[in-house]
Structure formats: C-alpha cells, structure tokens
Amino acid sequence: MPITAPPRAWMDPELELLRDTARRFFETECAPNHEAWASQKHVDRRIWKRAGDLGLLCAGIPEQYGGGGGHFLHEAVICEEQQRALVNSFSINVHSGIVAHYLLAYASEAQKQRWLPAMASGEMIAAIAMTEPGAGTDLQRIRTTAVRDGDHYVVNGTKTFITNGFHADLVIVAVKTDAQAQAKGVSLLVVETRDLPGFRRGRLLDKIGQRAQDTVELFFDDVRVPVDNLLGGEEGRGFSQLMQQLPRERLLIAVGAAATMQRAVDDTLAYVQQRKVFGEPLMAMQNTRFKLAECQTASTIARSFVDDCIARLQRGELDVPTAAMAKWWITQQLCQVVDDCLQMHGGYGYMNEYPIARMYADARVGRIYGGANEVMKEVIARAMDR
C-alpha cells in the first residue's frame, strides 16, 4: 500500500478551495513562464496583479484593509503550493506574509487604508530592506541613516539582496535614527518609491539559484521620507518590531522548505520507478530504496514539525527559539534530501531540464536568508542557557 500523508488537522473545505486555486495558478500561469523569467531575472509585473485578482495576496489580512480576511493557515497553503510548483520567481511570502503584517501590526489606521488594499490587489508590490553590504544577520550594525529634518527624514545608505526589489513600490527600510546607539537606534521607515528623488535600484543580482526571482541593490541618496512613515510612531522601536515578526518569517521559510522537500521525493520516486539500470528499475536496488525511505522519513517529520509550529502560532504560542529550530533544521534537511534525490537521478540530475537540478540550486539559500542557520542555533542555545 502506498504511503499517504496523514490529513492535516487544520485543513478545512475553505482552505482546500484556496489550495486548488493556488495550485492551478502556479502550475498553469507561472511555471510555464519560468525560463523566460529566469533569463530576465524577474517576473513580468502583470503576474502580481493576476495573483491579486485571484485572492492570493494578503490572504491573512482583514477584509477591511482589502485582504482575504484569513489567517496564517491561508498564507501557509499558498506558500506550500507556490514552493511545490517550484515557482519561487516572486515572493508572496515577503509581500503578504511579512511586509503586510508589519503594516497591520505597526502602521496607523490611515496608513493601513492607504497601503494594504493596494498590496492586496497587486497594484503595489512590497519589499523589506534590512541587509546591507556590511551588515546581514547582525542588524544592529546597519549604517543606513535617517536624520530628521523638519517633517521629513533624510535617508542615506545602501541595501542589498532585496527580494521583490526590482518592482517594489513600497519598501520597509531598517534605518539608524540614532547612529550612536545599537539596537535602540534602529527604526523602520516605509518608503514609497514611485518617482522618489534620490532613490534608485541597482543591478539585478546574478544568483546561483532562484534565478527568476528579482533580487537587487537599493540606494538612498538624500531621500526625503515623511516623518509620518515611521512605523510605530516612535524612533528606536525597529529592532523590537523586527524581533516580534521574525518567528512568522522563519516559519514561512520552514513551510516552503517542507513542501519543496516532498516535491523532491515525489519526483525522485517517479524517476527511479521508470529508470532502468542493469535491466531492472532503479527502484529495485536496495540502496535506492533505503535512501528514498530516509528522504520520505525526513519529509514526514518536517511536515509534522511545521504543523506543530503552525498550531502554536495560531494559539499565539510560537516562540523565537522554536521558530529558529524549524527554520534551521528543515532548510538543512531540504538540502540533504535534495542532494540525495539528485544523486539518484544520476547524470540527469545535473541537467537543468530536470526539476531536481533547480531544487538543488534553489534550496541552498534557505540556510542563509531569514537569519543564517548558525545564528538560529545561537538563538536556541541562548534560550537554553538561561
């Protein structure tokens, strides 16, 4: 009897309908465009509007702000289907799962009404800019400054590795409003980029994986941003705001990694069942069977861990160390499983025409973004050593 995954305790008919919609969209309207998007290193902007029309943007944002009125489960379903279809060419996670929730948590009522409906429709595309050439995971070291001048901040600095940056109309920018302070000097400013003097986008970065996803540098040269665009209305709150939102971000990374892991196992199983070696299907060989058993076990455990974390988040109980565990362990397991699955494809696994080759290149960054896995382990160790 084939292995069947246990039913998700949190799945319901509404979420099943959303899954069907998301699956059709990613498989029929996005996946066929991968090669074209990869060659230009960004998606066509129209796909954001199409996703908005289908209700796939800001699904976890209240209806009063133009969102779908759902919760994290809706975002998790969309994330799973996007990653299962290998459509990582535009980040709904960043746009809807991260930026939209910063705005929901910290923006004023007027700002929510101005920005969130446009994000939900796909008319406005969002990004978050934390990383700099000299500051990655250690956000206390950022050097981008925001100096108050009357009713504006004057922003100067450079951000790099910015997902969705090529199209972004709205960017939450981590800045130093007090250059002498460390964590207490960090603030978050919302920058609306359209026709903004002093703002410019750098080159589309040439990555080893996720080649269709736009990742750019952003430059701020005496950019004037209204003081009202300070998230939370008080300087120095940015670091704590970032820390409060990181568990959600890291769980979304884990959700996507777990979905990709199962896709790798499914593709490999299909391949070894039809590929013949020495006159027999590759699946008949003990090493293949044992390796696939290991991969399926890792995938099943990953999904169980993800589901437990989702349940904790829904109850308001997901803490930073547990989210860090999910992020580092599942992204690490993904890399191992994909490597094992590529090996079972033999030479064909090294060919870009096979999805496993793309998964191999795309998976690697999961151990870096959202906080490097080494930092995740430090977060966990600190919680243990209290």
Backbone torsions as a table, in degrees:
resi	resn	phi	psi	omega
1	MET	NA	130.4	179.9
2	PRO	-63.4	148.9	175.8
3	ILE	-70.3	130.0	174.3
4	THR	-120.4	136.9	-179.3
5	ALA	-67.8	140.6	177.2
6	PRO	-62.8	148.8	-179.6
7	PRO	-61.6	145.1	178.1
8	ARG	-73.8	127.5	-177.5
9	ALA	-62.7	-25.9	-175.0
10	TRP	-95.9	-2.7	-177.3
11	MET	-75.1	141.5	176.0
12	ASP	-141.0	172.7	-176.5
13	PRO	-58.0	-36.7	179.4
14	GLU	-63.6	-43.6	179.5
15	LEU	-68.4	-32.6	176.4
16	GLU	-64.1	-41.3	177.2
17	LEU	-63.1	-42.2	177.7
18	LEU	-62.5	-41.6	179.0
19	ARG	-60.5	-43.1	179.4
20	ASP	-61.9	-43.8	178.9
21	THR	-62.5	-47.3	-179.6
22	ALA	-62.8	-42.7	-178.2
23	ARG	-62.1	-46.4	179.6
24	ARG	-61.4	-42.4	-178.9
25	PHE	-62.7	-50.9	-176.3
26	PHE	-68.3	-37.6	-176.8
27	GLU	-77.5	-35.9	-173.5
28	THR	-100.3	-29.8	-175.8
29	GLU	-106.7	-16.5	-177.5
30	CYS	-111.5	-54.8	-175.2
31	ALA	-53.4	-41.6	179.8
32	PRO	-64.3	-17.1	-179.1
33	ASN	-95.4	4.1	-173.5
34	HIS	-56.2	-49.0	-175.6
35	GLU	-61.3	-43.1	179.3
36	ALA	-64.3	-42.9	179.4
37	TRP	-67.8	-37.8	179.7
38	ALA	-64.9	-36.9	-178.9
39	SER	-67.9	-30.8	178.9
40	GLN	-98.7	-4.3	176.1
41	LYS	66.3	22.3	173.8
42	HIS	-165.1	157.1	177.2
43	VAL	-79.0	165.4	168.9
44	ASP	-75.2	137.5	-174.2
45	ARG	-58.9	-29.3	-176.6
46	ARG	-57.6	-27.5	-175.3
47	ILE	-67.1	-27.7	175.9
48	TRP	-66.1	-43.1	179.1
49	LYS	-65.2	-38.2	178.9
50	ARG	-64.2	-42.8	177.4
51	ALA	-61.4	-39.0	177.1
52	GLY	-64.4	-41.3	179.2
53	ASP	-60.2	-32.3	-177.7
54	LEU	-87.6	-0.3	179.2
55	GLY	78.3	24.3	-177.6
56	LEU	-96.8	-0.1	177.0
57	LEU	-109.6	137.7	177.9
58	CYS	55.9	40.3	-179.1
59	ALA	-64.0	-26.5	-178.5
60	GLY	-95.8	12.7	180.0
61	ILE	-101.6	140.4	-178.1
62	PRO	-55.9	149.4	-178.8
63	GLU	-60.8	-30.1	-178.7
64	GLN	-63.3	-17.7	176.9
65	TYR	-109.6	19.5	176.6
66	GLY	88.2	-2.8	-177.6
67	GLY	-81.5	-175.0	-177.0
68	GLY	-81.8	-10.1	178.7
69	GLY	76.5	14.7	-178.6
70	GLY	-94.5	-149.5	-178.6
71	HIS	-148.5	-164.4	-173.9
72	PHE	-60.5	-32.1	-179.5
73	LEU	-60.1	-37.6	177.8
74	HIS	-64.7	-41.4	179.2
75	GLU	-67.8	-36.3	179.4
76	ALA	-65.3	-41.5	178.7
77	VAL	-61.7	-45.5	179.0
78	ILE	-63.3	-43.0	178.9
79	CYS	-60.3	-45.9	179.9
80	GLU	-59.7	-45.5	-177.5
81	GLU	-70.0	-35.1	177.6
82	GLN	-64.3	-43.9	-178.4
83	GLN	-74.7	-36.1	178.7
84	ARG	-63.5	-33.5	178.4
85	ALA	-82.8	-0.2	-177.8
86	LEU	59.3	37.6	177.7
87	VAL	-104.6	79.6	176.9
88	ASN	-104.8	28.2	-175.2
89	SER	-82.7	-12.7	171.8
90	PHE	-150.6	141.4	-169.0
91	SER	-99.1	97.1	171.5
92	ILE	-68.1	-31.5	177.1
93	ASN	-55.6	-49.0	-179.2
94	VAL	-65.5	-47.7	-175.1
95	HIS	-64.9	-54.6	-172.3
96	SER	-95.5	-40.9	-173.7
97	GLY	-82.3	-21.0	-176.7
98	ILE	-116.4	-67.6	-174.3
99	VAL	-59.2	-46.2	-177.6
100	ALA	-59.1	-33.6	-178.5
101	HIS	-80.1	-26.7	169.2
102	TYR	-61.7	-44.7	-179.3
103	LEU	-66.1	-42.4	179.7
104	LEU	-61.3	-37.6	-175.7
105	ALA	-81.4	-34.6	-167.1
106	TYR	-124.0	-16.4	-177.2
107	ALA	-76.6	159.1	175.4
108	SER	-72.8	166.6	179.8
109	GLU	-60.4	-42.3	179.7
110	ALA	-63.7	-39.6	179.3
111	GLN	-66.7	-41.0	177.2
112	LYS	-59.2	-43.1	-178.8
113	GLN	-67.8	-30.5	-179.1
114	ARG	-79.0	-39.4	-170.5
115	TRP	-99.9	-42.2	-171.2
116	LEU	-66.4	-43.5	178.1
117	PRO	-60.3	-37.2	178.7
118	ALA	-68.1	-33.4	175.7
119	MET	-70.7	-39.3	-179.0
120	ALA	-65.8	-31.5	-179.5
121	SER	-84.6	-14.0	-176.1
122	GLY	86.7	3.1	177.7
123	GLU	-72.7	-29.5	177.7
124	MET	-120.4	128.7	-178.8
125	ILE	-107.6	138.2	-170.8
126	ALA	-117.6	151.4	176.1
127	ALA	-143.4	166.8	173.6
128	ILE	-128.3	134.0	-173.9
129	ALA	-117.8	100.7	177.3
130	MET	-111.9	-50.6	-171.8
131	THR	-68.7	140.6	176.1
132	GLU	-125.0	165.8	178.4
133	PRO	-54.0	-30.3	-178.4
134	GLY	-114.6	11.0	-178.1
135	ALA	-151.1	115.3	178.9
136	GLY	-110.7	-99.7	-178.4
137	THR	-64.1	-32.5	-178.9
138	ASP	-84.0	86.1	-172.9
139	LEU	-72.6	-14.2	177.1
140	GLN	-67.5	-17.1	-175.8
141	ARG	-94.1	6.5	-179.0
142	ILE	-61.8	150.5	-176.2
143	ARG	-118.1	-4.8	176.0
144	THR	-66.6	126.4	-173.8
145	THR	-110.5	153.5	173.5
146	ALA	-132.9	105.7	-176.9
147	VAL	-103.5	126.8	-176.8
148	ARG	-72.4	135.1	176.6
149	ASP	-139.0	93.5	-176.3
150	GLY	68.0	-124.9	-178.6
151	ASP	-97.0	20.2	177.0
152	HIS	-133.0	157.8	164.3
153	TYR	-101.3	142.1	173.8
154	VAL	-103.2	116.1	-172.2
155	VAL	-104.3	131.4	176.2
156	ASN	-135.7	133.7	177.6
157	GLY	154.6	-177.2	-177.7
158	THR	-133.8	137.4	174.0
159	LYS	-120.6	150.1	-178.8
160	THR	-138.1	164.8	-177.9
161	PHE	59.4	41.6	-174.2
162	ILE	-91.6	109.5	177.8
163	THR	-70.7	137.8	-175.0
164	ASN	70.2	7.7	-173.6
165	GLY	-66.0	-27.7	-176.7
166	PHE	-65.1	-40.1	-177.7
167	HIS	-99.3	-9.9	-166.3
168	ALA	-57.9	127.1	174.1
169	ASP	-96.9	-20.4	-179.0
170	LEU	-136.6	126.7	-178.8
171	VAL	-130.0	124.7	169.8
172	ILE	-82.8	118.6	-173.2
173	VAL	-111.9	125.4	173.4
174	ALA	-79.9	122.7	-176.0
175	VAL	-131.2	165.1	171.1
176	LYS	-101.3	111.9	173.2
177	THR	-88.8	-14.0	171.6
178	ASP	-133.5	100.0	-173.4
179	ALA	-66.2	-20.5	-177.5
180	GLN	-86.4	-21.3	-179.4
181	ALA	-86.9	164.0	176.7
182	GLN	-96.7	-107.9	-177.2
183	ALA	-59.5	-38.1	-177.1
184	LYS	-74.0	-4.5	177.0
185	GLY	-96.2	-1.7	-176.4
186	VAL	-89.9	133.7	175.1
187	SER	-133.5	163.0	177.8
188	LEU	-114.4	124.7	177.8
189	LEU	-114.1	138.4	175.0
190	VAL	-94.0	118.7	-177.4
191	VAL	-109.8	120.4	173.9
192	GLU	-92.0	116.8	-164.0
193	THR	-88.2	-17.9	-173.1
194	ARG	-62.4	123.4	177.8
195	ASP	53.3	37.6	-176.2
196	LEU	-94.6	114.6	179.7
197	PRO	-60.3	136.4	177.7
198	GLY	88.7	-11.7	178.2
199	PHE	-96.9	134.8	175.1
200	ARG	-149.3	154.5	178.7
201	ARG	-101.4	138.7	176.8
202	GLY	-86.1	-162.5	-176.7
203	ARG	-69.5	153.8	170.3
204	LEU	-73.1	122.7	-172.4
205	LEU	-75.8	142.0	-176.0
206	ASP	-93.8	104.3	-172.0
207	LYS	-103.0	160.4	177.1
208	ILE	-78.2	-21.9	178.6
209	GLY	-141.0	177.8	-177.8
210	GLN	46.4	48.6	-171.0
211	ARG	-71.1	-21.0	179.7
212	ALA	-86.1	-10.3	-178.4
213	GLN	-87.4	127.9	-178.7
214	ASP	-72.3	123.8	178.0
215	THR	-134.0	121.0	-170.7
216	VAL	-136.4	171.6	168.1
217	GLU	-95.4	147.1	176.5
218	LEU	-124.0	137.6	-177.5
219	PHE	-121.8	135.8	-180.0
220	PHE	-123.1	111.6	-178.4
221	ASP	-120.3	97.7	-177.6
222	ASP	54.1	43.3	178.7
223	VAL	-78.0	127.5	-178.7
224	ARG	-96.6	122.3	-177.9
225	VAL	-123.5	130.4	-179.3
226	PRO	-56.5	140.5	177.6
227	VAL	-56.7	-32.3	179.7
228	ASP	-62.1	-16.5	-178.9
229	ASN	-84.9	5.5	175.0
230	LEU	-73.3	119.8	-178.2
231	LEU	-69.8	127.3	179.0
232	GLY	90.9	-9.6	174.4
233	GLY	72.4	7.6	-177.9
234	GLU	-145.5	131.7	179.8
235	GLU	-66.4	152.3	174.0
236	GLY	84.9	4.7	-178.9
237	ARG	-96.3	-3.0	-172.6
238	GLY	-61.2	-41.1	-176.3
239	PHE	-65.5	-42.9	179.5
240	SER	-68.3	-34.9	176.6
241	GLN	-62.9	-42.4	177.6
242	LEU	-61.8	-45.0	-178.7
243	MET	-64.0	-35.7	-179.7
244	GLN	-68.0	-31.5	-176.0
245	GLN	-92.7	-15.3	-175.2
246	LEU	-61.8	-37.4	178.0
247	PRO	-56.1	-41.7	177.3
248	ARG	-61.9	-47.0	-179.5
249	GLU	-60.2	-45.1	-176.7
250	ARG	-70.5	-32.4	176.5
251	LEU	-68.3	-39.3	176.9
252	LEU	-61.1	-38.5	176.2
253	ILE	-61.6	-43.2	179.7
254	ALA	-65.8	-40.2	178.2
255	VAL	-58.4	-48.8	-179.3
256	GLY	-65.4	-39.2	-179.8
257	ALA	-65.3	-40.6	179.0
258	ALA	-64.5	-39.7	178.7
259	ALA	-66.0	-41.8	178.1
260	THR	-64.4	-37.8	179.5
261	MET	-59.1	-45.0	179.9
262	GLN	-67.7	-35.7	175.9
263	ARG	-60.7	-40.9	179.7
264	ALA	-63.0	-42.8	179.9
265	VAL	-65.9	-45.0	-179.2
266	ASP	-61.1	-45.8	179.5
267	ASP	-62.5	-40.1	-177.5
268	THR	-70.7	-39.1	176.6
269	LEU	-59.3	-46.2	179.0
270	ALA	-60.9	-39.1	-178.7
271	TYR	-67.4	-48.6	-174.8
272	VAL	-72.1	-19.6	177.0
273	GLN	-74.6	-27.2	-178.8
274	GLN	-105.8	-18.5	180.0
275	ARG	-79.5	127.0	-178.7
276	LYS	-104.8	138.3	176.9
277	VAL	-134.1	127.3	-177.5
278	PHE	54.3	36.7	174.4
279	GLY	83.0	0.2	-179.8
280	GLU	-127.6	153.6	174.3
281	PRO	-58.7	143.2	178.7
282	LEU	-57.6	-28.6	-180.0
283	MET	-65.8	-19.2	-179.6
284	ALA	-74.7	-14.3	-176.9
285	MET	-84.6	137.0	-173.0
286	GLN	-61.1	-41.2	-178.9
287	ASN	-60.3	-41.9	178.3
288	THR	-61.5	-45.1	-177.9
289	ARG	-64.1	-42.9	-180.0
290	PHE	-66.6	-42.5	-180.0
291	LYS	-63.7	-43.5	178.7
292	LEU	-64.4	-35.7	176.8
293	ALA	-62.0	-41.9	177.8
294	GLU	-63.2	-43.5	-178.0
295	CYS	-65.4	-42.5	179.5
296	GLN	-66.2	-36.5	177.4
297	THR	-63.0	-46.4	178.7
298	ALA	-60.3	-42.3	-179.7
299	SER	-64.7	-41.0	179.7
300	THR	-65.8	-42.7	178.4
301	ILE	-64.7	-40.7	179.8
302	ALA	-60.5	-44.8	-179.6
303	ARG	-66.2	-37.7	178.0
304	SER	-64.0	-40.8	178.3
305	PHE	-64.8	-43.8	178.0
306	VAL	-59.2	-46.1	-179.0
307	ASP	-62.8	-37.6	177.1
308	ASP	-64.9	-42.1	178.8
309	CYS	-65.8	-38.8	176.9
310	ILE	-60.7	-44.1	179.0
311	ALA	-61.8	-40.3	178.1
312	ARG	-64.3	-42.4	179.7
313	LEU	-62.8	-42.0	-179.6
314	GLN	-63.0	-29.8	178.3
315	ARG	-89.1	-0.9	-177.3
316	GLY	75.0	25.2	-174.6
317	GLU	-115.3	3.1	-178.8
318	LEU	-75.7	113.1	-178.9
319	ASP	-93.9	168.8	-176.3
320	VAL	-61.3	-46.5	-179.5
321	PRO	-61.6	-39.8	-179.1
322	THR	-67.9	-41.0	175.9
323	ALA	-62.5	-37.4	177.3
324	ALA	-64.8	-39.4	176.8
325	MET	-59.7	-47.7	-178.5
326	ALA	-61.9	-43.4	-177.3
327	LYS	-63.6	-50.6	-173.2
328	TRP	-73.5	-42.0	-173.4
329	TRP	-69.9	-42.8	-176.1
330	ILE	-72.8	-38.3	176.6
331	THR	-67.5	-34.9	176.5
332	GLN	-66.3	-44.9	178.5
333	GLN	-63.4	-37.6	177.7
334	LEU	-58.1	-47.2	-180.0
335	CYS	-60.4	-41.4	-179.4
336	GLN	-68.0	-44.7	-179.0
337	VAL	-64.3	-44.7	179.9
338	VAL	-63.4	-39.4	177.2
339	ASP	-61.7	-45.0	178.3
340	ASP	-62.9	-40.8	-179.2
341	CYS	-68.4	-39.1	176.0
342	LEU	-60.7	-42.0	179.5
343	GLN	-58.6	-37.9	-179.5
344	MET	-71.8	-16.9	174.4
345	HIS	-82.0	-10.5	-177.2
346	GLY	63.6	-145.8	-178.1
347	GLY	-60.6	-29.2	180.0
348	TYR	-66.4	-26.3	178.3
349	GLY	-65.7	-18.3	-180.0
350	TYR	-91.2	-1.0	-179.2
351	MET	-94.3	131.4	-176.2
352	ASN	-64.1	-17.3	179.5
353	GLU	-70.9	-15.9	177.9
354	TYR	-95.1	130.9	-178.3
355	PRO	-54.9	-31.0	-177.8
356	ILE	-62.4	-31.0	177.9
357	ALA	-65.7	-41.9	177.0
358	ARG	-64.5	-42.2	179.4
359	MET	-60.3	-38.9	-179.9
360	TYR	-60.2	-46.7	-179.2
361	ALA	-73.4	-38.2	-175.3
362	ASP	-72.8	-32.2	-172.7
363	ALA	-69.0	-29.1	-168.8
364	ARG	-59.4	-36.0	-175.7
365	VAL	-69.5	-18.0	179.1
366	GLY	-60.0	-25.5	178.6
367	ARG	-81.6	-2.9	-177.4
368	ILE	-113.2	-52.7	-173.6
369	TYR	-75.9	161.8	-174.7
370	GLY	73.1	13.0	-174.5
371	GLY	103.9	120.4	-178.9
372	ALA	-56.7	148.4	-176.2
373	ASN	-61.0	-29.7	176.3
374	GLU	-63.8	-36.7	177.6
375	VAL	-69.5	-36.8	176.9
376	MET	-57.9	-42.1	-180.0
377	LYS	-66.4	-35.7	176.9
378	GLU	-66.0	-40.8	176.6
379	VAL	-58.2	-44.6	179.7
380	ILE	-65.6	-44.3	-178.1
381	ALA	-63.7	-38.6	178.4
382	ARG	-63.3	-38.2	178.9
383	ALA	-67.4	-30.9	178.9
384	MET	-75.7	-30.7	-170.7
385	ASP	-98.8	48.5	-179.5
386	ARG	-101.6	NA	NA
